[in-house]
Amino acid sequence: MKLVIRDSWIAACVPALAGGLALGVVGCSHLWSVGPDYKEPEIEAAAAPLPDAGYPTTNKTATGEFKPADAKDDPRKEITAESIKMWWTQFNDDVLVNLVDTAVSNNLSFLMAQERLVQARWTLVGAAAAFLPNVTMDGTYMRSGAHSFTSSRAGSGKAYHGDHWNSGFDATWEIDIFGGSRRAYESAEARLDASVCTLEDALVSLTAEIASTYVELRTVQERLKVARTNLKLQSETYDILKSRLDSGIGDELAVKQAKYNVEQTRASLPNLLASEEQYKNALEILAGKMPGALHGTLNPQPERDWLVAPQRVASIPLDAMRRRPDVRAAERSLAAQSAAVGVATSLLFPKFYINGSIGLDSIEAGKFFRREAFMGSIGPSFSWPIFQGGNLVAAMKVEESKLSEAALKYELALQNAFSEARSAYSAYTQEYHRYQSLQGAVKAAQDAVNISQDLYKNGLKDFNNVLDAQRSLLTLEEALTISRGKITTDLIALYKALGGGIAL
C-alpha cells in the first residue's frame, strides 16, 4: 500500500518548484557559510541482552516456573524489517485490513498531519526564492495643475496643467556572501524532512491504535461469550436446585447461593456490552467515520483465533532505532536548528546587494513608449548592523541554546525508542508464560466444577464447593481470554516500537 497525499498536484508541483528555485543554491555552494556545519550526533547503545523470556515449554525450573525452550528447539519466527512493513495483514482479517485502508484516507488527525507536510513543502519553496532577485513593477499616472495666483506660478500670470506617466521595474538581488540564505534553505529542507517523518510516525501510531482497539473489541466480545456460557451453566445448576426445593427434597441455602452466583455473573454483562459499544465507536472515529456507521462489520466473529505464530527478535540494533519515524523526525529537527544558528549568525555580518531599475517616464502619453522616455539605473549596495544594543547576539545565543535542546531531544527520542522496544518485547514474551499457566488453571477449574457437582449430588460435600468452583472457572476463563488478547496487543506494540507501518 502506498500513501497518496490528497492534493496530488501540490505533491507533484512543490518539489519541482523548490528544485527550480534552488538552482541558486548550487551556484553559491562553494562559498563559506557562517554557523555550524551539521553532523549527526554519535550515540552508542548499551550492549545489554534482550529481555526475551523465551518460548515456554512444559518443563519447570527449580523455582517452579515454566522453562523456556532451548535455542535449537525454539519454534518462533524471527521478526525482520521486511515482515513489519504491513504487519496487520498477517492476521488474515479483512475487517482489520479495511479499517486501516479507510483510516489512511479518512482519519481526520492523519489528514491534518498531511496538511502540515504541504505547509512544510511550500515553506521550502519560500526559502529557495531567496536566491533569486526580488523584482517589483509599478506604474503611476498623475494629473497636476496650479492656478496663476498660486505661489508656484507667481509672476507668470498663467495657470498650469500637466500629465506625468511613469512605469518600470525595480530589482534587488542579495549576494549571499556569508550564507544566511543558504542556511535558511538548509533549515527549511531539514524541517520538510522532519514533517515527512512526523507524517510517517502518525501513520505508524494510527495503524497500531486501530489494530489494538480492534483486538480489544474482539477480546471484549470473547469475554461476553465466556460470561454467557458460564451464566447458562450456573442457571442450569440453579434450575435443578430450585426444582428439587420445590419438590421438598432440596436445600434452600444452596438455592440462594446458586441464585446470587447467577445474578453476579449476569451483572457483569452490562459493563462488557458498554465496553463493546465504546470500542466500536472508537474504531469508527479512527476510521474517519461517524459512530454507528461500521457497527454491522464489527459484530462478533465466532471461533476467531487471534493468536498468530509466536515471534521473536534476534536483536535491536541502533540503526533500526534511528530509522524509527519519530527518531528521524527529532534528528531532522536537530539539523534544521543547526542551520537556524547559521541564519542568526549571518545577521551579524554585512549584506551585499545588486540593485537596478528600468522603466519609462514621460509627460506626454504619446511619447511614453519612445526611446527618449527610457530611464534606468544599476549599482551595488550593502547594509551592516553596526549597533543593535546586543539584540542580534542575544538572538544568536537563543538559537544556540535551542540547538543544545534539540540535541537533547534527539538523544531522549533514541532512549525512548529503545525503552519502548525492550518493554514491548518483554511484555510479549512474558505474556506467553502467563497464558500457559492460565491454560492449566482453566483445565483444573473445569475439572473442579465437575467433581464438586458430583460430590454435592452424592451428599459428600456442601454447595459451597460447587459455588467456589464455578466462580473460579468464570474468573480464570475470563483471565485466559484477556491474556490471549494481550499477547496480540503486546505484539502490535512491539511492531510499533520497531517502526512498523506503511512506507510513504
Secondary structure, 3 states (H helix, E strand, C coil): CCCCCCCHHHHHHHHHHHHHHCHHHHHHCCCCCCCCCCCCCCCCCCCCCCCCCCCEEEEECCCCCEEECCHHHCCCEECCCCCCCCHHHHHCCHHHHHHHHHHHHHCHHHHHHHHHHHHHHHHHHHHHHHHCCEEEEEEEEEEEEECCCCHHHCCCCCCEEEEEEEEEEEEEEEECCCCHHHHHHHHHHHHHHHHHHHHHHHHHHHHHHHHHHHHHHHHHHHHHHHHHHHHHHHHHHHHHHHHHHHCCCCCHHHHHHHHHHHHHHHHHHHHHHHHHHHHHHHHHHHCCCCCCCCHHHHCCCCCCCCCCCCEECCCCCHHHHHCCHHHHHHHHHHHHHHHHHHHHHHCCCCEEEEEEEEEEEECCHHHCCCHHHEEEEEEEEEECCCCCCCHHHHHHHHHHHHHHHHHHHHHHHHHHHHHHHHHHHHHHHHHHHHHHHHHHHHHHHHHHHHHHHHHHHCCCCCHHHHHHHHHHHHHHHHHHHHHHHHHHHHHHHHHHHCCCCCCC
